[in-house]
Amino acid sequence: MPQTTSSTARLMDGSALARQMVEQAAERAAALTRQTGQAPCLATVLVGEDPASVTYVRMKRARCEKAGIRSRHIALPAATTTAQLIATIGELSDDPGVHGILLQHPAGPHIDERAAFEAIAPAKDVDGVTFHSFAAMSFGLDGFASCTPGGIMRLLDHYDVDLTGKHAVVVGRSAILGKPVGMLLLGRNATVTYCHSRTNDLAAITREADVLIAAVGRPRFIHGDHIKPGAVVIDAGYNPGNVGDVDFDSAVTRASLLTPVPGGVGPMTIATLLTQTVDAASRQLGATAV
Ligand code: NAP
């Protein structure tokens, strides 16, 4: 566990690490294109025109383009049915020109999102949202990680956080974030506790954490007094106004390592998506050493 020499946490620079990852993904995408004559291709699927979702998809496509990854965008009307969405995703799953598929969440209240996710071929599930990917991740087998949890693990590794035997507390248990990050931490020999909205005396549990992951979706929910002095604190939250789930000002005086918002976990999510898209393309195109 990193030691602090002062009472101020060292910040974990997700922006810088993500930049390195994207540069590597771009180099690999270029090598793959030279070797196979095909650039990696990510298909993005958006149902409706929710402004936040439109922005997220645009941002992801722009990052792909900068990294030499092609993107194919499928914009479906808000009235799309689950059956139509599954048919569209099924076609992309069968299309050899598409190597990764991202269905932007949320797809809409009338859509059976789980059924739609399951139409993504596991080999193309670069966002790590299918049952297959979750199971592979939980069993420590080959498969794509959910992007935010995968990004968090890379950040912890980059800052040499030794997880073996450490108590990791995850606040949040969503399918895309809390649950998978707990599984990845368990796979690295941390002792994992999940907290959620029904947890009794949450602060008593978080104060036991050597590694605390905030994935709550509530602005500044985790305060300094939730944090054991010297703990590593990862703020996965992203709330309106660029505010995380951790109260930065009080946390920074307790933690040894802390992710800022913005510039911590957020950039790592997209960098992981690009990296996994290149991984998927490399496997599907049978490229050697890319
Ligand atoms: P979510 O699906 O709403 O899940 C939130 C979790 O927090 C749930 O498990 C919920 O418990 C728990 N929770 C809510 N209120 C609580 C309380 N008072 N005490 C304890 N636990 C409580 O959210 P999510 O999709 O996991 O996202 C969480 C945060 O991460 C959000 O801020 C989101 O914007 C951010 N995020 C960031 C990225 C990124 O790329 N940076 C990606 C994804 C998400 P129950 O299960 O009991 O309801």
Residues whose N, C-alpha, C, O or C-beta is under 5 A from the ligand:
A	BS01	NAP	T148 V171 G172 R173 S174 L177 G178 C195 H196 S197 R198 A215 V216 G217 R218 A236 G237 Y238 N239 V265 G266 T269
